[in-house]
Amino acid sequence: MAYSTTVLTTFVVAAIFLAAGESLAKGKPKGAKRTDPKTIAQLYSGKTTNWRLGGSFYWAPNGTLQGIGQKEGAVGIGRWYVTNRGKLCNETDWYWFENGARQYKRFEECWEFVTAPDGTIWERFIPEKSNWYRHSIRSQVRGNPHQRKFNKLKKDLGL
């Protein structure tokens, strides 16, 4: 199945907004302060985020990242980390076949996190300077239920 970098970019951005659901806020919640980096790491480490459009990211405890694209055939291999300034970032190399040849595109993206006075954690996608939305764990599961699929896609792509 053909992929383009536009499709992959659209997948990542759309997944972020769909994960947010209806809990969007335009500006940073009043009185919110930068979320502690350890808290951010705990929200993701050892978990898989699954998006409604399909696709997933597994945030391994060792800082590696495994992605599966929303359409069959794309795989992301990368790393993730949390900065001292309350950001969750990833650098992911995406691979897919297009017109019979393996394609590649690197994505670097971050989300910024703040905690409101009531303890609610809010986040936003940084490259787009998107609206703030409430962090939700509904799209996450512990572990990596897609490991076999990831391994197969990786092998199919010759990686």
ABEGO torsion letter per residue (X at the ends): XBBBAAAAAAAAAAAAAAAAEAABBABBBBGBBBBBAAAAAAAABGBBBBBAAEEBBBBBAAGBBBBBBABBGBBBBBBBBBBAAGBBBBBBBBBBBBGGBBBBBBBBBBBBBBBBAAGBBBBBBAAAGBBBBBBBAAABBBEBAAAAAAAAAAAAAGX
